[in-house]
Amino acid sequence: MPRTGQGRGYDTAHGQNRGAGRHGTSSAGTSRGERREGRGTPGSSDRRTQDKLASSHGIPGQGHSGPRMEQGRGPGEMGDSVDGGWRPLLRSDVTRRPQPGGGHRPAGRDGHGRGQDERDAGGQRQRGADPGQQDAPLYAALDLGTNNCRLLIAQPTRPGQFRVVDAFSRIVRLGEGLAATGRLSDEAMERSVEALRICAGKLRNRQIRMSRLIATEAARAAENGEAFLERVASETGLTLEIINRETEARLAVSGCSSLVGRDTKSVVLFDIGGGSSEIAVIRIGDNRSSRLANHITHWTSLPVGVVTLSERHGGRDVTPERFEAMVVEVAGMLAHFDSPPVEALTGDDPQSGFHLIGTSGTVTTLAGVHLDLPRYDRRRVDGVWLTDDEVSAMQARLLSWDFAARAANPCIGPDRADLVLAGCAILEAIRRRWPSTRMRVADRGLREGLLTDMMADDGAWRRSRRPFRNGRDDGTTTGGAKP
């Protein structure tokens, strides 16, 4: 049985001590698979692609987080959407990346100088940005996971908030076959490099003040993970760092902090990934920190995700018996996690507000199916509450569908149809360990945590702070959807 990291941040599976440093630094306790992040000199890409433009990210002033822009649902190679829809991106010619201080103004959403797509945290379109905000510095966050490659470029607005000016997401399945061979396949690496070339082109077209580019479980676990990242640097100019599992858990928490209400005292937050699943127990006392990750009391990283679990058990034709076998496997891993029982988290206080928060394609898919959306729409999904009965009903509904029916659903699509039930099995094991009457869905995650940590550490909001004019703000609002 694989052992999992637990307690106050020691990963027994990988011998990783607490915390790789931020923005390209790492502590002495990092593992063989970690590398320091550098800004790099991004390469270029001239192919036509699909681009995600996302909503403005709002975070309450005391916290630093923001909603994830997209889940990349639906058919097609890219797995990209604009609020669940699809459109081609007409890219301008790739130009040399401006030097700092060069006064370059970021191009618009289509690369031809149009205004930025500004929305509030719930995805609602705003009338326009404060002209002064358009000159704010740009920050970039890239997350190369086991299943997806995702990029966000954003600029700070009001304290604790930021506006996304460009975004990208593609399903690459970097970890395909990794569980069986221990290595990244040539096909998976080629898909990932192709996506990273597009990201490099986007970064090259912008004057980026600070960036952090990370890789997670697939690169962390593969024998040839380091060699792959050397190839990435050579072919794209991007230097990625492999983060450890505790860093991944903390970033997931940072990215979702605006979904934890002020009256909530305890939460179990989980991020079901492609190759690993991070779980954090959060207990908030009377003195709430500006960073929710500071309230993590216990965490673990399970060496299992939707890709690895579906490959072991089969993801196309899933019977109730096979589904239960997946649940039992994950529950066995959770049994090694020494964390407080749910009774200790809820206590005798009915006002404790204990609940689950899920940030992953699995929970956003369940929410989309529950809402019967004609296409995936993060404005409807991010921050939505699901009762325990509703989650059970959605899992049973998906389990009753065959592969073709799952692939035909607009909130799943053929790229995820063989993964979603493995994700539901991981979710079911978590629900059995920490029963809760309700779960909140987060369409946000690691990139948002990266961006807000960078902006906070760089003093971006201190520099941009100024009084509002005529009693009005700059067009962005706080927080995710209300409960």
Steps between C-alpha positions, in 0.01 A plus 500: 500500500652835404572722793380857496629826635318611809502710814681830478642457160730203471446287193590147601460378146774724367697606808425866438533744783291807531467744220679581184558871500294741298576642159790282412658424834498170680595383844779260575247229567374476145508176313698380201213598273485867594670773306521872536273702277638759265322751285661367183476645153178364358501368151240571239209329330330602179225241479132582530365383831211543739540738786316540825420845615392506853327702759644745745604334825369654818614419847387648827744762619628282781581205277698423188333268257295488186272272306630270235414622156411189309482125514565434134184300451338379187611333180807579301873474530551813701255454780471880510190715527381852564248458781433154365481604136755473221667752275822517301772746599637719223853561616708795394854450378730398783719792601809528709421509868538860624765575758390615847424869505440510127151639541334229294126482551353150500304412190132428523322167501567428134853640487390806302481755777138464605395565858533233764218264584411623846261314725439466868582188701165342430558533127274803448617739231593850615470820298870569476829522678639805666748631242765513769462129565601418143851617583527265799781242481427153369555175688489151348431156646531172313398159633607189308311216661447132428198574282503871411728786408360833621618860491367824648635852445352762730549845645415620852201727552353579840681358805471122498355487148626461146374510144587230249621635166580167333449131574558162341410140581560177310455134589843342440491182714868524584460215748341257256654156555726626779360263763588197286843606373629751751589728208341776295419372153630664183145577387404660831816711506441616144142607582623689803784675319256610231273658763796661674613656172164679487544616859850622418364702211244664727767589755729632230232743386468649847726697729486271803620642829508167684413143409492159659477191284440171679471130425329255732452126544582363154835678482556434869452124476646418157852362465552731205323800652816709529612409148158603370524842665845546350344433161225752578759764584693427183201502264280769655727711720277432801664384821255308718546405862369175644322592822470266795170368625459732795552803278232364269256460789568851629454654156165325458387650832627846407309485173169429676516717810225741393253209508549453874260729681603711795281301738638162393725336758605179327522369144641200317624615160602255230643524151456184290771512236608276218780322686458604863230634730574760766291532817532770763329526839445867584408622848445871549511659844395845607798665332466429132817539298501690174618175339272204551788257445639610837203323661583156357543264795532171311555416136567203279572428137366170375703346216185446297302713257241460227753392237686244711185355660314467170801331340516243779129421512377604158311819434279425203278219627458549874264267686381567856737227617797658323403841635491364855842340449639843412339654807647229725849553356490872572345446843793272584740784421297742711518257792870590535419870534511599867252786520224605740171309468209688359350528850798707610448734207129550549495485881182586685473840334232503230646831382841353425407495132702186425485397137702362212651705219590323178719650230538267205345402170309229684300729727445767235373229266258376765378855551454556126304178462293583810414842356418335164707757316479494118872575506747545782484851650734583787281798597229253596732245659766683699390537862183293465391286796400134464329305775619153592191348336560697181859378475386141552231539234744643246752222561229237456382672184849500346553140601179402319626653173717311257810656346310642200245670724772655715690617193185657358436709810618858435646532850717188453588444136702216345832617647378443857242228456744229607626700801193641672394182683849447637474853635162420651654198674767718659231748603290220650793380712549856628130535579502176697798618702358847570118484475350843443153624419632731232788557261608818325630482144806702399585570138844629596829360628879497476551782252286733707703413808822566309381837374373633829808386691725670244301822508487508878872427543588756232294771667285542189191609690694743717633672188163512328296614801328835453164651602198424286357784298147627557441219748529233230750221468707394199255248362595184683322348795591267780460132554332214322131421485308542820381188685 
